Amino acid sequence: MAMTVKHKLAATSRSAVASESPRRLQRLRRDRLLVALGLPGATALVLFQYVPLLGNIIAFKDYQPYLGITDAPYVGLQNFSFLWDGNPAFRNALLNTLILTVVQAVLVFPIPLGIALLLNSLAGERLKRLLQSVLYLPHFLSWVIVVAIFQQMLGNAGMLNTFLIQHDLPMFHIIGVPDLFKVLLTTQVIWKDAGWGTIIFLAALAQVDQEQYEASAVDGANARQRLWHITLPALRGIFVLLLILRLGDSLSVGFEQIILQQGPVGADASEVLDTWVYNNGIIGGNWGMSTAAGLVKSVVGVLLVMGANKLAHLFGEPGVYQK
């Protein structure tokens, strides 16, 4: 009897698989235009994102460009020695990276949410759109232009110090001062990307049922109570999702932005993991160690995303993915 049931289940499973195959072919024929449109993007993704991952083998080799990857000898974990031999340059880069990560997570990440709430509270639609356009604009500027603007505004010969000199006031040195470099970087990130970050929050706010606000107002809830009990709970899921994604990229704190301004302040104040990899690998020729550092950073990012996603599940949020 048991064998008969097993045979029936196996036959049912085979028939289900056999019937599923023609359905997939039918869906593929039906959506062939969409598949054709998505194929170039998928090909580019594989070629430029996944295939280069094979190059991480350099982290375990004494790689030199004239030898190539295949002829370079294996050195085991020797390239990872910076993790345990107390490399002062690496420790300095790691410390600067962690400081910038914490500062940007605490100060920069919540700012788009605050701006979105302020924009959403505006009654005039034309004023709201005007402010959105003004706030979005810096995002489309390259870091070269952003750094040049800040230098023209805050440099020793910039507009601010020129104004101070003309009015017999002491100069205020910002650009090129190591102690203020992290503050300068954070300010630049806020000015460039805070407005752009409001797009997702504004889209989420647009999905909130307005009847909830009307019902709460009838029940006597003030603006602060409506914000706390309706608006913020509606944004909690998207906020957690963006925070998890930000954690995965937390050890990347702006290579181009920093490398453009590293010269005047020196490596002690400005070196982060990305610039350390560049200065050791491209400039110093230590390809294996730089690749190892990049690999460690990527693994840490993946672990942070998985851990934060698990924590989000414990608090009842879907996170980035679910089992």
Order of alpha helices (4+ residues) and beta strands (2+ residues): alpha-alpha-alpha-alpha-alpha-alpha-alpha-alpha-alpha-alpha-alpha-alpha-alpha-alpha-alpha-alpha-alpha-alpha
